[in-house]
Amino acid sequence: MLQSRRRGKPPPDASSWRRKDTGRCALQVVSTGAHRTMKITVNGKPREIDGETDLPSFLRAFDINPRLVAVAINGEVVPKHAYEAARVHEGDVLEVVRMVGGGAR
């Protein structure tokens, strides 16, 4: 946990904080550990995820096998060999297309 002896001010990197009564004159500021979420759009639906991530981690979080899908980020198709380098950022629009078997009769 992050702590600060600056009276009533959060540590510089704390995203959310609360005051803790320590029984002394100075207050300690303790981080609550809350994370920031970011908003993206996946297949036309708004979603919130826990911060910026790489594409394979994003797909695994939704139980999607990267080998079985094609992905476009902001209208640009991401080649399979570039999945590891591709990042998902705040406000991105993703299209995830699953492969489906079948064919014409």
Secondary structure, DSSP 8 states (H G I E B T S, - for coil): --EE-STT---TT-SSEEEE--SSSS-EEEE------EEEEETTEEEEESS-EEHHHHHHHTT--GGGEEEEETTEEE-GGGTTT-EE-TT-EEEEEE-------
